[in-house]
Amino acid sequence: MVLVAEDVRRAYGDTVALDGVSLSVAEGEVYALIGPNGAGKTTLIRSLTGTTDYEGEVDLFGGPPVDADPQRLGLLPQSFDPPERLTARELVDYYGGLYDRARPTSEVLADVGMAGDADTWYGKLSGGQQRRVCVAATLVNDPDLLVLDEPTTGIDPAGRRDLWDLLESLADGGTTVVLTTHYMEEAERLADRVGLLADGRLVAEGSPSALVAEYGGTSRLELRTDADEAAARALAADGYAVDHTPRAVVVSDIPPETIAAVVRTLDESGVEYDALSWRQPDLESVYLALTGTDVTETGEAVEREAEVAA
Ligand SMILES: Nc1ncnc2c1ncn2[C@@H]1O[C@H](COP(=O)(O)OP(=O)(O)OP(=O)(O)O)[C@@H](O)[C@H]1O
């Protein structure tokens, strides 16, 4: 194991940030931590990397985190504010200079899609470009373990996908990755295992597919209509598992091949609707089921739920 944590606890005054978290990450594994704001993700990342005090046991590369070889660790903190009047190249050069062995700056900047802006001051880059430079600084020592606290927050969708490709290729090359994210798609795509933190506790852990199978529920067909009562009545009469709120109807446990039959029932009963969408359970469903809250920051889940409730 590259990283083992046992019963890690951390309180700030009366606020319990970590309430006994145990986890382990194997060499070459990608482990994603998800959970609502304030769940304790950053505090856990900081405990695992020795940048905050904690109670309990943490073993990083076979010893306490404070003794870990810096050459082997790449840590991207959630907030990282390098000097604004250094260029991307100067910043990565600077960080590279802190290690015995560093990758060429131009190569690392190319990896994060910043080769073209290498000579722009950090302060003049967009938020997403700045985050990419911070990721580059984290990669410069070619670490065995990458610990990334919200690596893609603020990065546009295309840039986020580029970074996923990069992290995937690093993982394929044997780099162990621990990351936190509010993007369920990111966790689902990258992670071998996902840990869901809520109120300082690890409430679920497993591969994305295992979590979806255990907590994701069934597929859903969502309908937006003024005639929600009539629609629900007609669908229930045909034997569908149906639920409705004003202007929204949800049919549960609908395999894709049954969608046409639902549409037929609606047509035959004269129900008009504005929108119809079908979704398979995914990690977002797991998140909703276990935390009772929408996925924050991406806006995607919030909009989708709002659409049904509208
Ligand atoms: N330095 C600090 N001083 C006091 N309280 C803190 C400090 N850092 C974190 N906390 C508290 O600890 C709890 C966990 O915070 P943490 O930042 O670890 O959560 P998080 O899951 O990373 O949240 P986010 O998704 O918003 O980044 C919160 O209640 C937070 O207010």
The ligand as a Gaussian input file, in Angstrom:
#p B3LYP/6-31G(d) Opt

LIG

0 1
 N       -8.563000      25.876000       9.167000
 C       -9.805000      25.620000       9.608000
 N      -10.277000      26.208000      10.715000
 C      -11.516000      25.931000      11.185000
 N      -12.358000      25.076000      10.599000
 C      -11.956000      24.454000       9.493000
 C      -10.657000      24.694000       8.931000
 N      -10.532000      23.921000       7.825000
 C      -11.685000      23.255000       7.698000
 N      -12.537000      23.551000       8.701000
 C      -13.883000      22.987000       8.888000
 O      -13.776000      21.576000       8.806000
 C      -14.858000      21.026000       8.079000
 C      -14.322000      20.254000       6.882000
 O      -13.754000      21.176000       5.962000
 P      -12.995000      20.698000       4.653000
 O      -12.414000      21.929000       4.026000
 O      -12.080000      19.606000       4.988000
 O      -14.200000      20.157000       3.775000
 P      -14.240000      19.805000       2.222000
 O      -14.966000      18.521000       2.117000
 O      -12.892000      19.878000       1.642000
 O      -15.144000      20.973000       1.642000
 P      -15.147000      21.667000       0.175000
 O      -15.860000      20.716000      -0.729000
 O      -15.963000      22.905000       0.427000
 O      -13.751000      21.945000      -0.217000
 C      -15.753000      22.209000       7.706000
 O      -16.767000      22.289000       8.670000
 C      -14.826000      23.371000       7.782000
 O      -15.536000      24.551000       8.105000

